[in-house]
Amino acid sequence: MQVLTEMEDVTSNGIQVDHKVVQTLQRNFVQVQNILDQNRLLINEINQNHESTIPDNLTRNVGLIRELNNNIRRVVDLYADISSSVTISMEAFSGGESTNANQSDRRDGQKRIRSS
């Protein structure tokens, strides 16, 4: 992974990208990976508790499943942030021609409503 100084730009296939955008993307992807690693451990523990059929272990699964669901929400939010960062970066790169058109398309922290 390339570490950038404050004034450098990344050039890839003739396209210059602001180093701050790259750093934000890298940081978000690292956070996503850490959460996914934690989810793997949670899922393993949930499965072990389920197979044990010990009442205390099954009760513990309620909290573990809540934690898993919260982690999934965090991953969704991080991916929304990544998408927004890329969109803003591309708009800035293209001169902001479509800035107003895409403003209403961005989620800006809105939650998706699930049907029951």
N, C-alpha and C positions, 0 to 999 in steps of 0.2 A: 504494500500500500504506500502510495507516494505522500509524503508530508510536505505541505506547502508553507512558504513564508507568507506574510501578510500581503505583499504586493504582487505575488505571482498569479498567473492565470494558467489553467490547464488547457492545453491544446490537443484535441483529438480529432483526427480526420478533418483538419482545417477549421474546426469550430472552437472558439474560445469560451471557456466557462469560468465564471467567477469562483475563486477558491473558497469563498464563504459558503456558496451553495454546495460545493463538493464536500466541505467539512460537515455541513448540516446533514447532508445525505448519508455520509459515512457514520456520523454519530447516531442517526435514527436507525440505520440498518444494524448497527451494533446493539442498540437497545432492543430492537425486534428479535435479533438472534438470542440475546440473553433471556428474554421472556419466553421464547419458544423452547429453549433449553430447560428453563424452569418448568414449563408446562409438561415436558416429557417426563420429568421427575414426578410431578404431581399425578399424571396419568398412571405411571407405574405404581405409585403408592395407592391410588384409588383402586386399581385392579387387584393389588395384593389384599387390601382390606376387604374388598368384595368377595374374593375367594376364601378368606378366612372365616367368614360368616359369624365372627365374634361380634356381639351387639355393639360394644364400644367402638370397634373398628368401623362398623357400618355407620354409626353416629358421626364419627370423625369425618367420614366421606362427605357429609353435608357441607362442612366448612371447606374441605378441599375442593369440592366442586364449585362452591362460590368463588374461591380464590382463582380457580381455573377460568371461570366465566369473566371475572374482572380482568384477568391477564389477556384474555381474548379481546375484550373491549379496548384495552390499552394498545394492543397490536393494530386493531382497526384504526384507532385514532392516529397512531404513528404512521401508518400507510397513508391516511388522509393528509397528514402533514407533509409527507414525502411528495405526494401527488401535487399538493398546493405549491410546494417549493419548486418543483419542476415546471409547473405551469407558469408561475411568476417569472422564473428564470427565462423560459422560452419567450414569454411576452416581452420581457426586457430586451432580449436578444433580437427579436423581430421588430423592435421599435415601438412596441406597445400598441400596435394597430388594433388588436382585438381585446384590449384590456377591458373596455366597458362591456363588451358582449359576453365575456367570460366571467365577469364579476358575479353575476347572478347564478352561474353554474357552480361556483365553489361552495363547498359545504360549510366553511367557516365555523366548525365546531358543532354543527347541527347533528343530532343523533338520528339514526335511521329508526323508524317505527316498525316493529315487527307485529304482524297479525297473529292472534292467538290460535 
